[in-house]
Amino acid sequence: MEDMQNFEHIKERFISADLDDKINIYTTVQGLSVEQYKELLRYFPLKHLWKLEKAMI
C-alpha cells in the first residue's frame, strides 16, 4: 500500500513537471514496475519521446 502511495506521489510530480523534469524523474526513479513506467509514459508528450529515449542511452 505504501508503494502505491509513493507511486501516486511520483505520478503527481511527473504530471506537473516540465519536459526536462519529466525526463529526470523517469530516468532516475527506481523500483517501479513495468506497468508503473508505462503509466508515466501516458503523461509524456509523444512528440518529445526521442528526448527521453536519448536520455536513457
Buried (B, 14 or more C-beta within 10 A) or exposed (E): EEEEEEBEEBBEEBEEBEEEEBBBBBEEBEEBEEEBEEBBBEEBEEEEEEBBEEEEE
